[in-house]
Structure formats: structure tokens, C-alpha cells
Amino acid sequence: MSQAVDVAVGAIRGAGPARLDVPTPCAEFTARKLLHHLAFGLLLAQLSAERRGTDPSWTSYDIAPYLDGVPEEQWAELAAAQGAATARAWADPAAWEGETTFGGSPMPAAAVGSMMTSEFVLHGWDLATATGGTVDVSEGLAATALEGVQAIAQMGRDGGWFGAEVALPADASTLDRALAASGRDPRWTA
């Protein structure tokens, strides 16, 4: 989880305010909306690891509450602080055990951890790719993300948050296979 958080935070740091209105591999998200989605995911993952519910005053998941009303120039540092809190929360082995909630729904904690690890890698790649950056994903993290994507791929397709798997050459990297399994084309460009 810590490595995946680093990917997400690195992508947020690299996005920069001047690049927030560009399209992303996620057709429904501009870079700005994707940054908020990723930043909110960091918060929700922390709350899940700590077995805390969401704040009832949050009426929308479109804007990360800790970034709402804050100048864009400060978003990266605030997301980095949130990422550090999330990584600390998931570093506790107890965070991966038993049941928790995520966005108000009860789930096995290990499933949430796996899902969010994959989410941070995938959306970190989305944001970095859209804004002209790159991500540094180790082979081990890429394999973990691929396993996480494969575990929820059909549910993701049924729910509309994954597309059809993209065909790749046999020698594709593990990260590219994770992206393709989620319906992303690793060759996407802005």
C-alpha cells in the first residue's frame, strides 16, 4: 500500500495547476476531477483502515474535502500529507484483518486494501500519463496491482468503472497487463 500511495502522490505532485483541465485515459475525468478522485481515495482508504466512517456532512465525492476551497498550488502538499496518513494506517497489520467499511459499504478489509492499492497505481498512471509525467512502479507492485484488478475485473466491468480488457502483445509488462485488464490502453496519449 505504501508504494501505491507513493505512485498516487507522485502523480498528484506532477500534475501541477496548469495541467488540470486536460483529458485523461478515464473519459469521464479531466485531470482536475481525477486528482480529486485520487485525493479522496487516499482519505477514504485511511478511514477504512482505521475503521472510521465517512463524515455525514460530505454530500459529494467530487471534491476531496481537505482540498475544497484551498488554492490549487497547495493541493500536492496536502495530498502528500494525506498519503502519509493513509500509508501509516495500512502499515498496521490489523488494518488488513476482518471487516471494515468503504464509502459506507461493509467489506473485507483485505479486499479494500487490495482494491485501493490497485486504484492508486491505475489512477496514478492515468493522472501522470495525462499530464505528461511517468510513474515508477516496481515489478512487485505491478504484480500486486494486476492481481487486485483481476480479482474485481468482472465486477468493475459490470459496474461500468472498468472497460473491456485491452489486447496486448505477449511480452507486455506486468504494469501494462494490469492497465489492460482494467480496460486501459497502456499506449494511450493525450
GROMACS elastic network, one bead per residue, 0.5 to 0.9 nm:
[ bonds ]
;  ai    aj funct       b0    kb
    1     4     6  0.50538   500
    1     5     6  0.60865   500
    1     6     6  0.85759   500
    1    86     6  0.85921   500
    1    87     6  0.63750   500
    1    90     6  0.67633   500
    1    91     6  0.78205   500
    1   113     6  0.72628   500
    1   114     6  0.81710   500
    1   116     6  0.78597   500
    1   117     6  0.53231   500
    1   118     6  0.88798   500
    1   120     6  0.86251   500
    1   141     6  0.87354   500
    2     5     6  0.51025   500
    2     6     6  0.62871   500
    2     7     6  0.88329   500
    2    83     6  0.84543   500
    2    84     6  0.82046   500
    2    86     6  0.80788   500
    2    88     6  0.79403   500
    2    90     6  0.77492   500
    2    91     6  0.75849   500
    2   117     6  0.84711   500
    3     6     6  0.50029   500
    3     7     6  0.64426   500
    3     8     6  0.88838   500
    3    87     6  0.84817   500
    3   117     6  0.84570   500
    3   121     6  0.88171   500
    3   137     6  0.80448   500
    3   138     6  0.85584   500
    3   141     6  0.71540   500
    4     7     6  0.50412   500
    4     8     6  0.64115   500
    4     9     6  0.86750   500
    4    87     6  0.89240   500
    4   116     6  0.84044   500
    4   117     6  0.54933   500
    4   118     6  0.74608   500
    4   119     6  0.83558   500
    4   120     6  0.54545   500
    4   121     6  0.54940   500
    4   124     6  0.83785   500
    4   137     6  0.80774   500
    4   141     6  0.72158   500
    4   145     6  0.87457   500
    5     8     6  0.50850   500
    5     9     6  0.60530   500
    5    10     6  0.83469   500
    5    42     6  0.76370   500
    5    80     6  0.88721   500
    5    83     6  0.58922   500
    5    84     6  0.78979   500
    5    86     6  0.76940   500
    5    87     6  0.66603   500
    5   117     6  0.74913   500
    5   120     6  0.61254   500
    5   121     6  0.78694   500
    5   124     6  0.87721   500
    6     9     6  0.51240   500
    6    10     6  0.58283   500
    6    11     6  0.84507   500
    6    80     6  0.84559   500
    6    83     6  0.74862   500
    6    84     6  0.86583   500
    6    87     6  0.88032   500
    6   120     6  0.85345   500
    6   121     6  0.89628   500
    7    10     6  0.51258   500
    7    11     6  0.62140   500
    7    12     6  0.87189   500
    7   120     6  0.67253   500
    7   121     6  0.60678   500
    7   123     6  0.89820   500
    7   124     6  0.56799   500
    7   125     6  0.78304   500
    7   135     6  0.63001   500
    7   136     6  0.68450   500
    7   137     6  0.71569   500
    8    11     6  0.51895   500
    8    12     6  0.63061   500
    8    13     6  0.86831   500
    8    38     6  0.70364   500
    8    39     6  0.83111   500
    8    42     6  0.86036   500
    8    83     6  0.82027   500
    8   119     6  0.88392   500
    8   120     6  0.52108   500
    8   121     6  0.65275   500
    8   122     6  0.86591   500
    8   123     6  0.70854   500
    8   125     6  0.79590   500
    8   127     6  0.84189   500
    8   128     6  0.88313   500
    8   135     6  0.87313   500
    9    12     6  0.50103   500
    9    13     6  0.60930   500
    9    14     6  0.85376   500
    9    38     6  0.87215   500
    9    39     6  0.83519   500
    9    76     6  0.73698   500
    9    77     6  0.89621   500
    9    79     6  0.65046   500
    9    80     6  0.56657   500
    9    83     6  0.66245   500
    9   120     6  0.87355   500
    9   124     6  0.76623   500
   10    13     6  0.50587   500
   10    14     6  0.61519   500
   10    15     6  0.86709   500
   10    76     6  0.86684   500
   10    80     6  0.83765   500
   10   124     6  0.76520   500
   10   128     6  0.82042   500
   10   135     6  0.75197   500
   10   136     6  0.89029   500
   11    14     6  0.50580   500
   11    15     6  0.61627   500
   11    35     6  0.85570   500
   11   123     6  0.86271   500
   11   124     6  0.53152   500
   11   125     6  0.72660   500
   11   126     6  0.85396   500
   11   127     6  0.59235   500
   11   129     6  0.86770   500
   11   131     6  0.85932   500
   11   133     6  0.73774   500
   11   134     6  0.77461   500
   11   135     6  0.70536   500
   12    15     6  0.52187   500
   12    16     6  0.74645   500
   12    35     6  0.63540   500
   12    38     6  0.82959   500
   12    39     6  0.82245   500
   12    75     6  0.80485   500
   12    76     6  0.58096   500
   12    79     6  0.74800   500
   12    80     6  0.84439   500
   12   124     6  0.76618   500
   12   127     6  0.72678   500
   12   128     6  0.76784   500
   13    16     6  0.65454   500
   13    75     6  0.82340   500
   13    77     6  0.77406   500
   13    79     6  0.84523   500
   13    80     6  0.81551   500
   14    76     6  0.83919   500
   14   127     6  0.86535   500
   14   128     6  0.68122   500
   14   131     6  0.74431   500
   14   132     6  0.83511   500
   14   133     6  0.65091   500
   14   134     6  0.87499   500
   15    18     6  0.79391   500
   15    19     6  0.59988   500
   15    20     6  0.67917   500
   15    31     6  0.77479   500
   15    32     6  0.88181   500
   15    35     6  0.82266   500
   15    76     6  0.85751   500
   15   127     6  0.70702   500
   15   128     6  0.67244   500
   15   130     6  0.84357   500
   15   131     6  0.55374   500
   15   132     6  0.80583   500
   15   133     6  0.77394   500
   16    19     6  0.57443   500
   16    20     6  0.69052   500
   16    72     6  0.80433   500
   16    73     6  0.74458   500
   16    75     6  0.89076   500
   16    76     6  0.80616   500
   16   131     6  0.82382   500
   17    20     6  0.55654   500
   17    21     6  0.86775   500
   17    32     6  0.85100   500
   17    72     6  0.59022   500
   17    73     6  0.64983   500
   17    75     6  0.89393   500
   18    21     6  0.77888   500
   19    22     6  0.60723   500
   19    31     6  0.72115   500
   19    32     6  0.82010   500
   19   130     6  0.85417   500
   19   131     6  0.59175   500
   19   132     6  0.88033   500
   20    23     6  0.85804   500
   20    30     6  0.69142   500
   20    33     6  0.81858   500
   20    34     6  0.89598   500
   20    35     6  0.81917   500
   20   131     6  0.76987   500
   21    30     6  0.56286   500
   21    31     6  0.57357   500
   21    32     6  0.60209   500
   21    33     6  0.86560   500
   22    30     6  0.56253   500
   22    31     6  0.56454   500
   22    32     6  0.80157   500
   22   130     6  0.67912   500
   22   131     6  0.71737   500
   22   190     6  0.77568   500
   23    26     6  0.78642   500
   23    27     6  0.71065   500
   23    28     6  0.86761   500
   23    29     6  0.68417   500
   23    31     6  0.61622   500
   23   130     6  0.64668   500
   23   131     6  0.86828   500
   23   190     6  0.65944   500
   24    27     6  0.62508   500
   24    28     6  0.82345   500
   24    29     6  0.62701   500
   24    30     6  0.57280   500
   24    31     6  0.60045   500
   24    34     6  0.79652   500
   24   126     6  0.61961   500
   24   127     6  0.66467   500
   24   129     6  0.75584   500
   24   131     6  0.81360   500
   24   188     6  0.89276   500
   24   189     6  0.85032   500
   24   190     6  0.68705   500
   25    28     6  0.87172   500
   25    29     6  0.80912   500
   25    30     6  0.89863   500
   25   126     6  0.57645   500
   25   127     6  0.81909   500
   25   129     6  0.80177   500
   25   130     6  0.70069   500
   25   184     6  0.69600   500
   25   185     6  0.79384   500
   25   188     6  0.66751   500
   25   189     6  0.79050   500
   25   190     6  0.78924   500
   26    29     6  0.55058   500
   26    30     6  0.78929   500
   26    34     6  0.81609   500
   26   123     6  0.86480   500
   26   126     6  0.71591   500
   26   184     6  0.81169   500
   27    30     6  0.76537   500
   28    33     6  0.86412   500
   28    34     6  0.88878   500
   29    32     6  0.75207   500
   29    33     6  0.53247   500
   29    34     6  0.54595   500
   29    35     6  0.89896   500
   29    37     6  0.89242   500
   30    33     6  0.52684   500
   30    34     6  0.61056   500
   30    35     6  0.84858   500
   30   127     6  0.89987   500
   30   130     6  0.87465   500
   31    35     6  0.59252   500
   31    36     6  0.85911   500
   31   126     6  0.85664   500
   31   127     6  0.61257   500
   31   130     6  0.68725   500
   31   131     6  0.73493   500
   32    35     6  0.51290   500
   32    36     6  0.63815   500
   32    37     6  0.86588   500
   33    36     6  0.51441   500
   33    37     6  0.61198   500
   33    38     6  0.86085   500
   33    62     6  0.70216   500
   33    63     6  0.76431   500
   34    38     6  0.60467   500
   34    39     6  0.83946   500
   34   123     6  0.75096   500
   34   126     6  0.82275   500
   34   127     6  0.67714   500
   35    38     6  0.51315   500
   35    39     6  0.59819   500
   35    40     6  0.84478   500
   35    63     6  0.89765   500
   35    64     6  0.88103   500
   35   123     6  0.86555   500
   35   124     6  0.88721   500
   35   127     6  0.70427   500
   36    40     6  0.58835   500
   36    41     6  0.83033   500
   36    61     6  0.85060   500
   36    62     6  0.66339   500
   36    63     6  0.52952   500
   36    64     6  0.53093   500
   36    67     6  0.79482   500
   37    40     6  0.51741   500
   37    41     6  0.60560   500
   37    42     6  0.87531   500
   37    61     6  0.75233   500
   37    62     6  0.66767   500
   37    63     6  0.71544   500
   37    64     6  0.70358   500
   37   123     6  0.87337   500
   38    42     6  0.63997   500
   38    43     6  0.89428   500
   38    64     6  0.84365   500
   38   119     6  0.82131   500
   38   120     6  0.70263   500
   38   123     6  0.67839   500
   38   124     6  0.77037   500
   38   127     6  0.89625   500
   39    42     6  0.52039   500
   39    43     6  0.67391   500
   39    44     6  0.89062   500
   39    63     6  0.84523   500
   39    64     6  0.58844   500
   39    66     6  0.86581   500
   39    67     6  0.82787   500
   39    75     6  0.89566   500
   39    79     6  0.59933   500
   39    82     6  0.79207   500
   39    83     6  0.82430   500
   40    43     6  0.51483   500
   40    44     6  0.61698   500
   40    45     6  0.85213   500
   40    61     6  0.72384   500
   40    62     6  0.82714   500
   40    63     6  0.71616   500
   40    65     6  0.73996   500
   40    66     6  0.84256   500
   41    44     6  0.50039   500
   41    45     6  0.59159   500
   41    46     6  0.85069   500
   41    64     6  0.83329   500
   41   116     6  0.75995   500
   41   119     6  0.83137   500
   41   120     6  0.80612   500
   42    45     6  0.52532   500
   42    46     6  0.63736   500
   42    47     6  0.88284   500
   42    79     6  0.78900   500
   42    82     6  0.65029   500
   42    83     6  0.59089   500
   42    85     6  0.86404   500
   42    86     6  0.61794   500
   42    87     6  0.89268   500
   42   116     6  0.84195   500
   42   120     6  0.82525   500
   43    46     6  0.51903   500
   43    47     6  0.63094   500
   43    48     6  0.86446   500
   43    64     6  0.80427   500
   43    65     6  0.89491   500
   43    66     6  0.87865   500
   43    82     6  0.65270   500
   43    83     6  0.78266   500
   43    85     6  0.84608   500
   43    86     6  0.68906   500
   44    47     6  0.50869   500
   44    48     6  0.61009   500
   44    49     6  0.86541   500
   44    53     6  0.86435   500
   44    54     6  0.74688   500
   44    86     6  0.86763   500
   44   102     6  0.68342   500
   44   103     6  0.69110   500
   45    48     6  0.50419   500
   45    49     6  0.61954   500
   45    50     6  0.86237   500
   45    86     6  0.64115   500
   45    89     6  0.86043   500
   45    90     6  0.83539   500
   45   102     6  0.74757   500
   45   112     6  0.77173   500
   45   113     6  0.76489   500
   45   116     6  0.68116   500
   46    49     6  0.51712   500
   46    50     6  0.61973   500
   46    51     6  0.85045   500
   46    52     6  0.84068   500
   46    82     6  0.83555   500
   46    83     6  0.85117   500
   46    85     6  0.68029   500
   46    87     6  0.77194   500
   46    88     6  0.84257   500
   46    89     6  0.58997   500
   46    90     6  0.73052   500
   47    50     6  0.51379   500
   47    51     6  0.59503   500
   47    53     6  0.63410   500
   47    54     6  0.71908   500
   47    86     6  0.81478   500
   47    89     6  0.84192   500
   47   101     6  0.84853   500
   47   102     6  0.79428   500
   48    52     6  0.60614   500
   48    53     6  0.72716   500
   48    54     6  0.89285   500
   48    89     6  0.89098   500
   48    95     6  0.81120   500
   48   100     6  0.59935   500
   48   101     6  0.57426   500
   48   102     6  0.56322   500
   48   103     6  0.82815   500
   48   109     6  0.76361   500
   48   112     6  0.77139   500
   48   113     6  0.87293   500
   49    52     6  0.77687   500
   49    86     6  0.79465   500
   49    89     6  0.57574   500
   49    90     6  0.58158   500
   49    92     6  0.84996   500
   49    94     6  0.83683   500
   49    96     6  0.73575   500
   49   100     6  0.73667   500
   49   101     6  0.87679   500
   49   109     6  0.73092   500
   49   112     6  0.85446   500
   49   113     6  0.79900   500
   50    53     6  0.88900   500
   50    89     6  0.63813   500
   50    90     6  0.82628   500
   50    95     6  0.67527   500
   50   100     6  0.84895   500
   51    95     6  0.81552   500
   51    99     6  0.85941   500
   51   100     6  0.57061   500
   51   101     6  0.68702   500
   51   102     6  0.89800   500
   52   100     6  0.84173   500
   52   101     6  0.78806   500
   53    56     6  0.85865   500
   53   101     6  0.70806   500
   53   102     6  0.78471   500
   53   103     6  0.76241   500
   53   104     6  0.67928   500
   54    57     6  0.85673   500
   54    58     6  0.75860   500
   54   102     6  0.84859   500
   54   103     6  0.67283   500
   54   104     6  0.70833   500
   55    58     6  0.57336   500
   56    59     6  0.74577   500
   58    61     6  0.72680   500
   58    65     6  0.76445   500
   60    63     6  0.69915   500
   60    64     6  0.88762   500
   61    64     6  0.67947   500
   61    65     6  0.83823   500
   63    66     6  0.85048   500
   63    67     6  0.71420   500
   63    68     6  0.62818   500
   64    67     6  0.53997   500
   64    68     6  0.62643   500
   65    68     6  0.51150   500
   65    69     6  0.86373   500
   66    69     6  0.84107   500
   66    70     6  0.78999   500
   66    75     6  0.87640   500
   66    78     6  0.74629   500
   66    79     6  0.83814   500
   66    82     6  0.87493   500
   67    70     6  0.53078   500
   67    71     6  0.80051   500
   67    72     6  0.80879   500
   67    74     6  0.82644   500
   67    75     6  0.61620   500
   67    78     6  0.73417   500
   67    79     6  0.81359   500
   68    71     6  0.85822   500
   69    72     6  0.88684   500
   70    73     6  0.83108   500
   70    74     6  0.68032   500
   70    75     6  0.72377   500
   71    74     6  0.56972   500
   71    75     6  0.70671   500
   72    75     6  0.52459   500
   72    76     6  0.80561   500
   73    76     6  0.71761   500
   73    77     6  0.85153   500
   74    77     6  0.56867   500
   74    78     6  0.63783   500
   74    79     6  0.87003   500
   75    78     6  0.51874   500
   75    79     6  0.59600   500
   75    80     6  0.84518   500
   76    79     6  0.51078   500
   76    80     6  0.60477   500
   76    81     6  0.86636   500
   77    81     6  0.62694   500
   77    82     6  0.86298   500
   78    81     6  0.51139   500
   78    82     6  0.62108   500
   78    83     6  0.84971   500
   79    83     6  0.59122   500
   79    84     6  0.85382   500
   80    84     6  0.61850   500
   80    85     6  0.87017   500
   81    84     6  0.51430   500
   81    85     6  0.64300   500
   81    86     6  0.87244   500
   82    85     6  0.51058   500
   82    86     6  0.61972   500
   82    87     6  0.86559   500
   83    87     6  0.61004   500
   83    88     6  0.85501   500
   84    87     6  0.51314   500
   84    88     6  0.61692   500
   84    89     6  0.86138   500
   85    88     6  0.51380   500
   85    89     6  0.61767   500
   85    90     6  0.87852   500
   86    89     6  0.51142   500
   86    90     6  0.63439   500
   86    91     6  0.85895   500
   87    90     6  0.52909   500
   87    91     6  0.60530   500
   88    91     6  0.50580   500
   88    92     6  0.71011   500
   89    92     6  0.59981   500
   89    95     6  0.70069   500
   90    93     6  0.70993   500
   90    94     6  0.82530   500
   90    95     6  0.55839   500
   90    96     6  0.72599   500
   90   113     6  0.77354   500
   91    94     6  0.85787   500
   91    95     6  0.75368   500
   91    96     6  0.89814   500
   92    95     6  0.55618   500
   92    96     6  0.77956   500
   93    96     6  0.57288   500
   93    97     6  0.72209   500
   94    97     6  0.52134   500
   94    98     6  0.81255   500
   95    98     6  0.81418   500
   95   100     6  0.86396   500
   95   109     6  0.66841   500
   95   110     6  0.79606   500
   95   113     6  0.83562   500
   96    99     6  0.85545   500
   96   108     6  0.82109   500
   96   109     6  0.50294   500
   96   111     6  0.83015   500
   96   112     6  0.83097   500
   96   113     6  0.66912   500
   97   100     6  0.86375   500
   97   108     6  0.75640   500
   97   109     6  0.56962   500
   97   110     6  0.63233   500
   98   107     6  0.87673   500
   98   108     6  0.59358   500
   98   109     6  0.57916   500
   98   110     6  0.77065   500
   99   106     6  0.68105   500
   99   107     6  0.56851   500
   99   109     6  0.50696   500
   99   110     6  0.82530   500
  100   105     6  0.82714   500
  100   106     6  0.56789   500
  100   107     6  0.55449   500
  100   108     6  0.60333   500
  100   109     6  0.52701   500
  100   112     6  0.81456   500
  101   104     6  0.56009   500
  101   105     6  0.50770   500
  101   107     6  0.55744   500
  101   108     6  0.79899   500
  101   109     6  0.77679   500
  101   112     6  0.83785   500
  102   105     6  0.52912   500
  102   106     6  0.64445   500
  102   107     6  0.68556   500
  102   109     6  0.88667   500
  102   112     6  0.71527   500
  103   106     6  0.85387   500
  106   109     6  0.88656   500
  107   110     6  0.84668   500
  107   111     6  0.69227   500
  107   112     6  0.68253   500
  108   111     6  0.53077   500
  108   112     6  0.65615   500
  108   113     6  0.88396   500
  109   112     6  0.51057   500
  109   113     6  0.61873   500
  109   114     6  0.86161   500
  110   114     6  0.60835   500
  110   115     6  0.84635   500
  111   114     6  0.51037   500
  111   115     6  0.59596   500
  111   116     6  0.84806   500
  111   148     6  0.84418   500
  112   115     6  0.50455   500
  112   116     6  0.59894   500
  112   117     6  0.83815   500
  113   116     6  0.53038   500
  113   117     6  0.60252   500
  113   118     6  0.86197   500
  114   117     6  0.51606   500
  114   118     6  0.63057   500
  114   119     6  0.85311   500
  114   144     6  0.78516   500
  114   145     6  0.76957   500
  114   147     6  0.84247   500
  114   148     6  0.54433   500
  114   149     6  0.85828   500
  114   151     6  0.89626   500
  115   118     6  0.52925   500
  115   119     6  0.60386   500
  115   120     6  0.87194   500
  115   145     6  0.83110   500
  115   148     6  0.58937   500
  115   149     6  0.73963   500
  115   151     6  0.87060   500
  115   152     6  0.78986   500
  116   120     6  0.59918   500
  116   121     6  0.84935   500
  116   148     6  0.87128   500
  117   120     6  0.53878   500
  117   121     6  0.64754   500
  117   122     6  0.87455   500
  117   141     6  0.85961   500
  117   144     6  0.78368   500
  117   145     6  0.65099   500
  117   148     6  0.76839   500
  118   121     6  0.51944   500
  118   122     6  0.60187   500
  118   123     6  0.83912   500
  118   141     6  0.87852   500
  118   142     6  0.85641   500
  118   144     6  0.73359   500
  118   146     6  0.73875   500
  118   147     6  0.84400   500
  118   148     6  0.57910   500
  118   149     6  0.64265   500
  118   178     6  0.85591   500
  119   122     6  0.51774   500
  119   123     6  0.57944   500
  119   124     6  0.78757   500
  119   145     6  0.80100   500
  119   148     6  0.88814   500
  119   149     6  0.85730   500
  120   123     6  0.54122   500
  120   124     6  0.54950   500
  120   125     6  0.82727   500
  120   145     6  0.89363   500
  121   124     6  0.50442   500
  121   125     6  0.61070   500
  121   126     6  0.86004   500
  121   135     6  0.85218   500
  121   137     6  0.77277   500
  121   141     6  0.82761   500
  121   142     6  0.79227   500
  121   145     6  0.68285   500
  121   175     6  0.88867   500
  122   125     6  0.51777   500
  122   126     6  0.62189   500
  122   127     6  0.87784   500
  122   145     6  0.79285   500
  122   175     6  0.89099   500
  122   178     6  0.79668   500
  122   179     6  0.65490   500
  122   182     6  0.84090   500
  122   184     6  0.87842   500
  123   127     6  0.60373   500
  123   128     6  0.83670   500
  124   127     6  0.52932   500
  124   128     6  0.60512   500
  124   129     6  0.83744   500
  124   134     6  0.89962   500
  124   135     6  0.71699   500
  125   128     6  0.51844   500
  125   129     6  0.58136   500
  125   130     6  0.83404   500
  125   133     6  0.86570   500
  125   134     6  0.70789   500
  125   135     6  0.59942   500
  125   179     6  0.86900   500
  126   129     6  0.53236   500
  126   130     6  0.60970   500
  126   131     6  0.86704   500
  126   184     6  0.88212   500
  127   130     6  0.51766   500
  127   131     6  0.61931   500
  127   132     6  0.86284   500
  127   133     6  0.81024   500
  128   131     6  0.52806   500
  128   132     6  0.60963   500
  128   134     6  0.53583   500
  128   135     6  0.65566   500
  129   132     6  0.53662   500
  129   133     6  0.54670   500
  129   134     6  0.60819   500
  129   135     6  0.81655   500
  129   188     6  0.79740   500
  129   189     6  0.71023   500
  129   190     6  0.77552   500
  130   133     6  0.74629   500
  130   188     6  0.87903   500
  130   189     6  0.71064   500
  130   190     6  0.58182   500
  131   134     6  0.88717   500
  131   190     6  0.81998   500
  132   189     6  0.89654   500
  132   190     6  0.84315   500
  137   140     6  0.81152   500
  137   141     6  0.61357   500
  137   142     6  0.61316   500
  137   175     6  0.74910   500
  138   141     6  0.52149   500
  138   142     6  0.61034   500
  138   143     6  0.85715   500
  138   175     6  0.87411   500
  139   142     6  0.50206   500
  139   143     6  0.61132   500
  139   144     6  0.86175   500
  139   173     6  0.86970   500
  139   174     6  0.69205   500
  139   175     6  0.76286   500
  140   143     6  0.51180   500
  140   144     6  0.62518   500
  140   145     6  0.86470   500
  141   145     6  0.60988   500
  141   146     6  0.85305   500
  141   175     6  0.84647   500
  142   145     6  0.50273   500
  142   146     6  0.60943   500
  142   147     6  0.85847   500
  142   173     6  0.87134   500
  142   174     6  0.56874   500
  142   176     6  0.85382   500
  142   177     6  0.87362   500
  142   178     6  0.70621   500
  143   146     6  0.50260   500
  143   147     6  0.61475   500
  143   148     6  0.85358   500
  143   174     6  0.60910   500
  143   175     6  0.72579   500
  143   178     6  0.77875   500
  144   147     6  0.51437   500
  144   148     6  0.61343   500
  144   149     6  0.86146   500
  145   149     6  0.60727   500
  145   150     6  0.85256   500
  145   174     6  0.88510   500
  145   175     6  0.76916   500
  145   178     6  0.62452   500
  145   179     6  0.88303   500
  146   149     6  0.51099   500
  146   150     6  0.60702   500
  146   151     6  0.85608   500
  146   174     6  0.70727   500
  146   175     6  0.71389   500
  146   176     6  0.89611   500
  146   177     6  0.68070   500
  146   179     6  0.78056   500
  146   181     6  0.75251   500
  146   182     6  0.88430   500
  147   150     6  0.51652   500
  147   151     6  0.62074   500
  147   152     6  0.89815   500
  147   178     6  0.78419   500
  148   151     6  0.51882   500
  148   152     6  0.67307   500
  148   153     6  0.84774   500
  148   178     6  0.85858   500
  149   152     6  0.54596   500
  149   153     6  0.55305   500
  149   156     6  0.86226   500
  149   178     6  0.64852   500
  149   179     6  0.84507   500
  149   181     6  0.66841   500
  149   182     6  0.63166   500
  150   153     6  0.50372   500
  150   154     6  0.80233   500
  150   178     6  0.79182   500
  150   181     6  0.67710   500
  150   182     6  0.80042   500
  151   154     6  0.80279   500
  151   155     6  0.86435   500
  152   155     6  0.52676   500
  152   156     6  0.59007   500
  152   157     6  0.86036   500
  153   157     6  0.61484   500
  153   158     6  0.85510   500
  153   162     6  0.69475   500
  153   163     6  0.89331   500
  153   165     6  0.87959   500
  153   181     6  0.70100   500
  153   182     6  0.64024   500
  153   183     6  0.89847   500
  154   157     6  0.50554   500
  154   158     6  0.60483   500
  154   159     6  0.84116   500
  154   162     6  0.82468   500
  155   158     6  0.50284   500
  155   159     6  0.59659   500
  155   160     6  0.84841   500
  155   161     6  0.87128   500
  155   162     6  0.83663   500
  156   159     6  0.50315   500
  156   160     6  0.60371   500
  156   161     6  0.52006   500
  156   163     6  0.78100   500
  156   182     6  0.77948   500
  157   160     6  0.50598   500
  157   161     6  0.61278   500
  157   163     6  0.56947   500
  157   164     6  0.69009   500
  157   182     6  0.81939   500
  157   183     6  0.84906   500
  158   161     6  0.79118   500
  158   162     6  0.79618   500
  159   162     6  0.74767   500
  160   163     6  0.69010   500
  161   182     6  0.84520   500
  161   183     6  0.89594   500
  162   165     6  0.83228   500
  162   181     6  0.83820   500
  162   182     6  0.51279   500
  162   183     6  0.54769   500
  162   184     6  0.80680   500
  163   166     6  0.83355   500
  163   180     6  0.89302   500
  163   181     6  0.84251   500
  163   182     6  0.62010   500
  163   184     6  0.71400   500
  164   180     6  0.83674   500
  164   181     6  0.76769   500
  164   182     6  0.72756   500
  164   184     6  0.83795   500
  165   179     6  0.86572   500
  165   180     6  0.54039   500
  165   182     6  0.61374   500
  165   184     6  0.74672   500
  165   185     6  0.87078   500
  166   177     6  0.86185   500
  166   179     6  0.83159   500
  166   181     6  0.65981   500
  166   182     6  0.80585   500
  166   183     6  0.55982   500
  166   184     6  0.66033   500
  166   185     6  0.60918   500
  166   186     6  0.86856   500
  167   177     6  0.89455   500
  167   180     6  0.69988   500
  167   181     6  0.87569   500
  167   185     6  0.84953   500
  168   171     6  0.81037   500
  168   172     6  0.63092   500
  168   176     6  0.81077   500
  168   177     6  0.74306   500
  168   180     6  0.73968   500
  168   185     6  0.87320   500
  168   186     6  0.88420   500
  169   172     6  0.55420   500
  170   173     6  0.89124   500
  172   175     6  0.81875   500
  172   176     6  0.60779   500
  172   177     6  0.64493   500
  173   176     6  0.51214   500
  173   177     6  0.62287   500
  173   178     6  0.87216   500
  174   178     6  0.62622   500
  174   179     6  0.86742   500
  175   178     6  0.50693   500
  175   179     6  0.62441   500
  175   180     6  0.85747   500
  175   186     6  0.85719   500
  176   179     6  0.50266   500
  176   180     6  0.60249   500
  176   181     6  0.84788   500
  176   184     6  0.86666   500
  176   185     6  0.80307   500
  176   186     6  0.55692   500
  176   187     6  0.88290   500
  177   180     6  0.50027   500
  177   181     6  0.59524   500
  177   182     6  0.86139   500
  177   186     6  0.83476   500
  178   181     6  0.51456   500
  178   182     6  0.64685   500
  178   183     6  0.89040   500
  178   184     6  0.85556   500
  179   182     6  0.53272   500
  179   183     6  0.65657   500
  179   184     6  0.50385   500
  179   185     6  0.67080   500
  179   186     6  0.62398   500
  180   183     6  0.50021   500
  180   185     6  0.57041   500
  180   186     6  0.66832   500
  181   184     6  0.72777   500
  182   185     6  0.89256   500
  184   187     6  0.86597   500
  184   188     6  0.78636   500
  185   188     6  0.54335   500
  186   189     6  0.87492   500
